[in-house]
Amino acid sequence: MLPNTGKLAGCTVFITGASRGIGKAIALKAAKDGANIVIAAKTTQAHPKLPGTIYTAAEEIEAAGGKALPCIVDVRDEQQISNAVEKAVEKFGGIDVLVNNASAISLTNTLETPTKRVDLMMSVNTRGTYLTSKACIPHLKKSKIAHILNLSPPLNLNPLWFKQHCAYTIAKYGMSMCVLGMAEEFKGEIAVNALWPKTAIHTAAMDMLGGSGIESQCRKVDIIADAAYSILKKPKSFTGNFIIDENILKEEGIKDFDVYAIKPGHPLLPDFFLDEYPDTITKKMESHGAGTQLKEEQQPPSKPPSGAVKETFKIVKASLSDDLVKATQAVYQFELSGEDGGTWFLDLKNKGGNAGYGEPSDQADVVMTMSTDDFVKMFSGKLKPTMAFMSGKLKIKGNMALAIKLEKLMSQMQAKL
């Protein structure tokens, strides 16, 4: 883990959404240097599913060695933002760093996203980041440190990242466009950068999105806190960058990333907006002359060899055992399109297990829909299930935790496939 250097001692750091999760982790890291932290968040009473309030965060910050100013701020309300900025300047004499962390998420497609959710994501992510930056900039201009850090992704125009959750992508990219514009507008005065995780980060929000069992595929919030700290130590001339947490920490000399894993050694869920095959993507961008022309497929699809699905199920069936059934206790159904398509099943609930063509005898716990080509790639290890799911190649209905169990199972079977 990255050691504190004392570089943020006495600095005032204004953080939106700092009552829990990533925002609070960044606050605690800066507090260890003796920084002043403005907790600009809206939670004043603990939520049953989302623990932590601006007051409990303030106590933790003070205990870590910092000074805390809890402010009730919903970033959709311009008046609440300016009140918090005024209070911060009054109490600490200025603002040196702004971290735009507050975000709203809904991973729903166009027809399933209610207007209320669209408005919430646009108002919190894009507009909230813009207005909070606008309110802090006059004070940041007077600071020797002068950093704005947005928790937002690199601008990747691969349509893959728009088709499943268009509204969320637009709202997050709005934050990234603030980096693009403001870094240029305030060059030499304020450093403006974006930070994004390479893998999923374990927060209460991630538990709500991914369900139980998701944490073993995540890293701790500490990796983002360390990466943010490493950016904020840099001079104002370090600006306009879209930084991935792991990359900047590698530059800091960190080699052991297992310390950040919730479950060291377990496969990690890649985060959104990062392509697994960047070289293929780049080549396609060049051949089309523009990023927006990218096709969804990252690799040219190849026809599965005749009977490949049948062959895969034959091998899967041969590797079944009582222990496997005992450890899994789930029935999986596959709805496959293309050659060798149709309904297939994998029963890991009933004695000895079973696999083959047709519907399972028991109701399926998990139904997976995908092409036969991607199914074969997935079982032979050429396509990661998480990547297939996040890019829309794989659709999952049912128990997510049991779907994750299947991923572990596949890695055991891959040696035989």
C-alpha positions as CSV (number, residue, x, y, z in Angstrom):
1,M,0.0,0.0,0.0
2,L,1.1,3.6,-0.7
3,P,2.7,5.3,2.3
4,N,1.5,8.8,3.3
5,T,4.1,11.5,2.6
6,G,2.5,14.3,4.6
7,K,2.1,16.3,1.3
8,L,-1.6,17.1,2.1
9,A,-1.0,18.4,5.6
10,G,-3.1,21.5,6.2
11,C,-4.8,21.3,2.8
12,T,-8.5,21.6,2.5
13,V,-10.1,18.8,0.4
14,F,-13.7,19.2,-0.6
15,I,-15.2,15.7,-1.4
16,T,-18.7,15.0,-2.7
17,G,-20.4,11.8,-1.6
18,A,-17.8,11.3,1.2
19,S,-20.0,9.8,3.8
20,R,-19.2,6.2,2.6
21,G,-17.4,4.1,0.1
22,I,-14.7,5.5,-2.2
23,G,-15.3,9.2,-1.2
24,K,-14.8,8.3,2.5
25,A,-11.7,6.2,1.7
26,I,-10.1,9.1,-0.1
27,A,-11.0,11.4,2.8
28,L,-9.4,9.1,5.4
29,K,-6.2,8.8,3.3
30,A,-5.8,12.6,3.2
31,A,-6.8,12.8,6.9
32,K,-3.7,10.8,7.8
33,D,-1.6,13.7,6.5
34,G,-3.6,16.1,8.7
35,A,-5.8,17.5,5.9
36,N,-9.0,19.4,6.4
37,I,-11.9,17.5,4.9
38,V,-15.2,18.9,3.8
39,I,-17.7,16.1,3.7
40,A,-20.2,17.3,1.1
41,A,-22.9,14.5,1.1
42,K,-26.6,14.2,1.7
43,T,-26.8,11.3,4.2
44,T,-27.6,12.6,7.7
45,Q,-29.4,9.4,8.9
46,A,-28.1,5.9,8.3
47,H,-29.8,3.9,5.6
48,P,-30.4,0.2,6.4
49,K,-28.6,-0.9,3.3
50,L,-26.1,1.9,3.0
51,P,-24.3,2.5,6.3
52,G,-22.6,5.8,7.2
53,T,-23.6,9.4,7.5
54,I,-21.7,12.7,7.2
55,Y,-21.4,12.7,11.0
56,T,-20.0,9.2,11.4
57,A,-17.5,10.0,8.5
58,A,-16.5,13.2,10.3
59,E,-15.7,11.2,13.5
60,E,-13.5,8.7,11.5
61,I,-11.7,11.6,9.8
62,E,-10.9,13.3,13.1
63,A,-9.8,10.0,14.5
64,A,-7.4,9.5,11.5
65,G,-5.7,12.8,12.2
66,G,-7.7,15.2,10.0
67,K,-10.1,18.0,10.6
68,A,-13.7,17.5,9.4
69,L,-16.5,19.8,8.3
70,P,-19.7,17.8,7.6
71,C,-22.0,19.7,5.2
72,I,-25.4,18.6,4.0
73,V,-25.0,18.7,0.2
74,D,-27.2,17.2,-2.5
75,V,-25.2,18.1,-5.6
76,R,-28.4,18.6,-7.5
77,D,-29.0,21.7,-5.3
78,E,-26.8,24.7,-6.3
79,Q,-27.6,26.6,-3.1
80,Q,-26.4,23.7,-0.9
81,I,-23.2,23.5,-2.9
82,S,-22.4,27.2,-2.5
83,N,-23.3,27.1,1.2
84,A,-20.9,24.3,1.8
85,V,-18.1,26.1,-0.2
86,E,-18.7,29.3,1.8
87,K,-18.6,27.3,5.1
88,A,-15.4,25.6,4.0
89,V,-13.6,28.9,3.1
90,E,-14.8,30.4,6.4
91,K,-13.6,27.6,8.5
92,F,-10.4,26.6,6.7
93,G,-9.4,29.7,4.8
94,G,-9.8,28.2,1.2
95,I,-10.1,25.1,-0.9
96,D,-7.1,23.3,-2.3
97,V,-8.6,20.1,-3.8
98,L,-12.0,19.1,-5.1
99,V,-12.9,15.4,-5.5
100,N,-16.1,14.9,-7.5
101,N,-17.1,11.5,-6.3
102,A,-20.9,11.7,-5.9
103,S,-22.7,9.5,-8.5
104,A,-26.0,7.8,-9.3
105,I,-26.1,4.5,-11.3
106,S,-28.8,2.6,-13.1
107,L,-27.6,-0.2,-15.4
108,T,-30.8,-0.3,-17.4
109,N,-31.4,-0.1,-21.1
110,T,-33.3,2.8,-22.8
111,L,-36.9,1.4,-22.5
112,E,-36.4,0.2,-18.9
113,T,-34.9,3.5,-17.6
114,P,-37.6,5.7,-16.0
115,T,-37.3,9.4,-16.7
116,K,-36.8,10.0,-13.0
117,R,-33.7,7.8,-13.1
118,V,-32.4,9.5,-16.2
119,D,-32.8,12.9,-14.5
120,L,-31.2,11.7,-11.4
121,M,-28.1,10.4,-13.2
122,M,-27.7,13.5,-15.4
123,S,-28.3,15.8,-12.4
124,V,-25.9,14.1,-10.0
125,N,-23.1,12.9,-12.3
126,T,-22.8,15.5,-15.0
127,R,-24.5,18.6,-13.7
128,G,-23.5,18.0,-10.1
129,T,-19.8,17.7,-11.1
130,Y,-20.0,20.8,-13.3
131,L,-21.7,23.0,-10.6
132,T,-19.5,21.8,-7.7
133,S,-16.4,22.5,-9.9
134,K,-17.7,25.9,-10.9
135,A,-18.3,26.8,-7.2
136,C,-14.8,25.7,-6.1
137,I,-12.7,27.0,-9.0
138,P,-12.4,30.7,-7.8
139,H,-10.9,29.3,-4.5
140,L,-8.8,26.6,-6.2
141,K,-7.2,29.3,-8.4
142,K,-5.7,30.8,-5.2
143,S,-4.2,27.5,-4.0
144,K,-0.7,26.3,-4.6
145,I,-2.0,22.7,-4.8
146,A,-5.1,23.3,-7.0
147,H,-6.5,19.9,-8.0
148,I,-9.9,18.7,-9.3
149,L,-10.3,14.9,-9.4
150,N,-13.4,13.4,-11.0
151,L,-14.2,9.7,-10.4
152,S,-15.1,9.1,-14.0
153,P,-14.0,6.8,-16.9
154,P,-11.7,7.3,-19.9
155,L,-13.9,8.4,-22.9
156,N,-14.2,5.2,-24.8
157,L,-16.5,5.5,-27.8
158,N,-16.9,1.8,-28.4
159,P,-20.7,1.3,-28.8
160,L,-20.4,-1.7,-26.5
161,W,-20.5,0.6,-23.5
162,F,-23.6,2.5,-24.7
163,K,-25.9,-0.2,-25.8
164,Q,-26.7,-1.8,-22.4
165,H,-27.0,1.4,-20.3
166,C,-27.0,4.4,-22.5
167,A,-28.2,7.0,-19.9
168,Y,-25.6,5.9,-17.3
169,T,-22.8,6.1,-19.8
170,I,-23.8,9.5,-21.0
171,A,-24.0,10.8,-17.4
172,K,-20.6,9.3,-16.4
173,Y,-19.0,10.6,-19.7
174,G,-20.4,14.0,-18.8
175,M,-18.0,14.0,-15.8
176,S,-15.1,12.9,-18.0
177,M,-15.9,15.7,-20.5
178,C,-15.7,18.2,-17.6
179,V,-12.1,16.9,-17.2
180,L,-11.4,17.3,-20.9
181,G,-12.7,20.9,-21.0
182,M,-11.7,22.3,-17.7
183,A,-8.1,20.9,-17.8
184,E,-7.6,23.0,-21.0
185,E,-9.5,26.0,-19.7
186,F,-7.6,26.2,-16.4
187,K,-4.2,25.0,-17.7
188,G,-1.4,26.3,-15.5
189,E,-3.8,27.3,-12.7
190,I,-5.6,24.0,-11.7
191,A,-4.8,20.4,-12.4
192,V,-8.0,18.6,-13.6
193,N,-7.9,14.8,-13.9
194,A,-10.1,11.7,-13.9
195,L,-9.5,8.4,-12.0
196,W,-11.2,5.1,-12.7
197,P,-10.7,1.6,-11.3
198,K,-9.4,-1.3,-13.5
199,T,-11.6,-3.7,-11.6
200,A,-14.8,-3.6,-9.6
201,I,-14.5,-2.0,-6.2
202,H,-16.3,-3.4,-3.2
203,T,-18.8,-0.8,-1.9
204,A,-22.4,-1.0,-0.5
205,A,-23.6,0.1,-3.9
206,M,-21.7,-2.9,-5.5
207,D,-23.5,-5.2,-3.1
208,M,-26.8,-3.9,-4.2
209,L,-25.9,-4.1,-7.9
210,G,-24.2,-7.5,-7.9
211,G,-25.8,-9.4,-5.1
212,S,-24.2,-11.6,-2.5
213,G,-20.9,-13.2,-3.4
214,I,-19.8,-10.3,-5.6
215,E,-17.3,-9.0,-3.1
216,S,-14.8,-11.9,-3.8
217,Q,-14.5,-10.5,-7.3
218,C,-13.7,-7.0,-6.1
219,R,-10.9,-4.9,-4.8
220,K,-11.0,-2.8,-1.6
221,V,-11.7,1.0,-1.8
222,D,-8.1,1.5,-0.5
223,I,-6.7,1.1,-4.1
224,I,-8.7,4.1,-5.2
225,A,-7.7,6.1,-2.1
226,D,-4.0,5.3,-2.8
227,A,-4.3,6.2,-6.5
228,A,-6.1,9.4,-5.7
229,Y,-3.4,10.3,-3.2
230,S,-0.7,9.7,-5.7
231,I,-2.4,12.1,-8.2
232,L,-3.0,14.8,-5.6
233,K,0.7,14.8,-4.7
234,K,1.6,15.8,-8.3
235,P,2.2,19.3,-9.5
236,K,-0.5,21.5,-11.3
237,S,1.2,20.7,-14.6
238,F,-0.1,17.1,-14.3
239,T,-3.5,17.7,-15.9
240,G,-6.0,16.4,-18.4
241,N,-5.2,12.7,-17.7
242,F,-7.6,9.8,-17.5
243,I,-5.9,7.6,-15.0
244,I,-6.5,3.9,-14.2
245,D,-5.8,3.1,-10.5
246,E,-3.5,0.1,-11.1
247,N,-1.4,1.9,-13.7
248,I,-0.5,4.9,-11.6
249,L,0.3,2.6,-8.6
250,K,2.6,0.5,-10.8
251,E,4.4,3.8,-11.6
252,E,4.7,4.4,-7.8
253,G,6.5,1.0,-7.6
254,I,3.7,-1.1,-6.2
255,K,4.0,-4.7,-7.3
256,D,1.7,-6.6,-5.0
257,F,-1.9,-5.9,-5.8
258,D,-3.2,-8.8,-3.8
259,V,-3.1,-6.5,-0.7
260,Y,-6.0,-4.7,-2.4
261,A,-8.1,-7.8,-3.1
262,I,-11.1,-8.7,-0.9
263,K,-10.2,-12.3,-1.7
264,P,-6.5,-12.6,-2.8
265,G,-6.0,-14.9,-5.8
266,H,-9.7,-14.8,-6.8
267,P,-10.5,-13.7,-10.4
268,L,-11.5,-10.0,-10.5
269,L,-14.5,-8.4,-12.3
270,P,-13.2,-5.9,-14.9
271,D,-14.7,-2.5,-14.6
272,F,-16.9,-0.8,-17.2
273,F,-15.6,1.3,-20.1
274,L,-12.3,-0.6,-20.3
275,D,-11.8,-2.8,-23.3
276,E,-10.2,-6.2,-22.8
277,Y,-8.6,-6.2,-26.3
278,P,-7.4,-2.5,-26.7
279,D,-5.2,-3.4,-29.6
280,T,-8.0,-4.9,-31.6
281,I,-10.2,-1.8,-30.8
282,T,-7.4,0.6,-31.8
283,K,-6.9,-1.2,-35.1
284,K,-10.6,-1.1,-35.8
285,M,-10.7,2.6,-35.0
286,E,-7.9,3.3,-37.5
287,S,-9.6,1.2,-40.2
288,H,-12.9,3.0,-39.7
289,G,-11.3,6.4,-39.3
290,A,-13.3,7.2,-36.1
291,G,-14.1,5.6,-32.8
292,T,-17.8,6.0,-33.2
293,Q,-17.8,3.6,-36.1
294,L,-16.6,0.7,-34.0
295,K,-18.4,-2.5,-34.4
296,E,-19.6,-4.4,-31.3
297,E,-17.5,-7.5,-31.8
298,Q,-14.0,-7.1,-30.5
299,Q,-12.7,-10.1,-32.3
300,P,-14.0,-11.4,-35.6
301,P,-16.5,-14.2,-34.9
302,S,-15.5,-17.6,-36.0
303,K,-18.0,-20.3,-36.7
304,P,-17.9,-23.0,-34.0
305,P,-16.7,-26.3,-35.4
306,S,-19.6,-28.7,-36.1
307,G,-21.0,-30.1,-32.9
308,A,-18.7,-28.0,-30.7
309,V,-21.4,-27.4,-28.1
310,K,-22.3,-31.1,-28.0
311,E,-18.6,-31.9,-27.6
312,T,-18.3,-29.4,-24.8
313,F,-21.2,-30.9,-22.9
314,K,-19.8,-34.3,-23.4
315,I,-16.5,-33.2,-21.7
316,V,-18.5,-31.3,-19.0
317,K,-20.6,-34.4,-18.3
318,A,-17.5,-36.5,-18.0
319,S,-16.0,-34.2,-15.3
320,L,-19.1,-34.3,-13.1
321,S,-18.8,-35.7,-9.6
322,D,-20.7,-36.0,-6.3
323,D,-18.4,-33.5,-4.7
324,L,-19.0,-30.9,-7.5
325,V,-22.8,-31.3,-7.1
326,K,-22.5,-31.0,-3.3
327,A,-20.4,-27.9,-3.6
328,T,-22.5,-26.2,-6.3
329,Q,-26.2,-27.1,-5.6
330,A,-27.5,-25.3,-8.7
331,V,-29.2,-26.0,-12.1
332,Y,-28.1,-24.0,-15.1
333,Q,-30.0,-23.6,-18.3
334,F,-28.4,-22.3,-21.5
335,E,-30.4,-20.7,-24.3
336,L,-28.0,-20.8,-27.2
337,S,-28.5,-19.2,-30.6
338,G,-26.7,-20.2,-33.9
339,E,-25.4,-23.5,-35.0
340,D,-26.0,-26.3,-32.4
341,G,-28.3,-23.9,-30.6
342,G,-31.4,-24.5,-28.6
343,T,-31.8,-25.3,-24.9
344,W,-29.0,-27.1,-23.0
345,F,-28.7,-27.7,-19.3
346,L,-26.1,-28.4,-16.6
347,D,-27.6,-30.0,-13.4
348,L,-25.3,-29.6,-10.4
349,K,-28.0,-30.1,-7.8
350,N,-29.2,-33.7,-8.1
351,K,-27.2,-36.9,-7.4
352,G,-24.1,-37.2,-9.5
353,G,-25.1,-34.3,-11.7
354,N,-26.1,-34.3,-15.4
355,A,-25.6,-32.3,-18.5
356,G,-27.0,-32.3,-22.1
357,Y,-29.6,-31.1,-24.6
358,G,-33.1,-30.1,-23.6
359,E,-34.6,-28.6,-20.5
360,P,-33.4,-29.6,-17.0
361,S,-35.7,-31.9,-14.9
362,D,-35.7,-29.3,-12.1
363,Q,-36.4,-25.6,-12.5
364,A,-33.2,-23.7,-13.5
365,D,-31.6,-21.4,-10.8
366,V,-29.8,-19.5,-13.5
367,V,-30.7,-19.1,-17.2
368,M,-27.9,-17.9,-19.5
369,T,-28.6,-16.6,-23.0
370,M,-25.8,-16.3,-25.6
371,S,-24.5,-17.5,-29.0
372,T,-23.1,-21.0,-29.4
373,D,-19.8,-19.5,-30.5
374,D,-19.4,-17.4,-27.3
375,F,-20.6,-20.4,-25.2
376,V,-17.7,-22.6,-26.6
377,K,-15.2,-19.7,-26.2
378,M,-16.4,-19.3,-22.6
379,F,-16.1,-22.9,-21.6
380,S,-12.6,-23.2,-23.3
381,G,-11.3,-20.1,-21.4
382,K,-11.1,-17.8,-24.5
383,L,-13.9,-15.5,-23.2
384,K,-14.2,-14.5,-19.6
385,P,-17.9,-14.8,-18.4
386,T,-17.7,-11.4,-16.6
387,M,-16.5,-9.7,-19.8
388,A,-19.2,-11.5,-21.8
389,F,-21.8,-10.4,-19.3
390,M,-20.7,-6.8,-19.1
391,S,-20.4,-6.4,-22.9
392,G,-23.9,-7.8,-23.4
393,K,-22.8,-11.0,-25.1
394,L,-24.2,-13.0,-22.2
395,K,-27.5,-12.4,-20.5
396,I,-28.1,-13.8,-17.1
397,K,-31.5,-14.4,-15.4
398,G,-31.7,-15.8,-11.9
399,N,-29.3,-16.1,-9.0
400,M,-26.2,-14.0,-9.6
401,A,-24.2,-15.7,-6.8
402,L,-24.8,-19.1,-8.5
403,A,-23.8,-17.6,-11.9
404,I,-20.5,-16.6,-10.3
405,K,-20.1,-20.1,-8.9
406,L,-20.2,-21.4,-12.4
407,E,-17.3,-19.2,-13.4
408,K,-15.1,-20.8,-10.7
409,L,-16.3,-24.2,-11.9
410,M,-15.3,-23.4,-15.5
411,S,-11.8,-22.5,-14.6
412,Q,-11.5,-26.0,-13.0
413,M,-12.9,-27.7,-16.1
414,Q,-10.8,-25.7,-18.6
415,A,-7.8,-28.0,-18.3
416,K,-9.9,-30.8,-19.8
417,L,-11.6,-28.7,-22.6
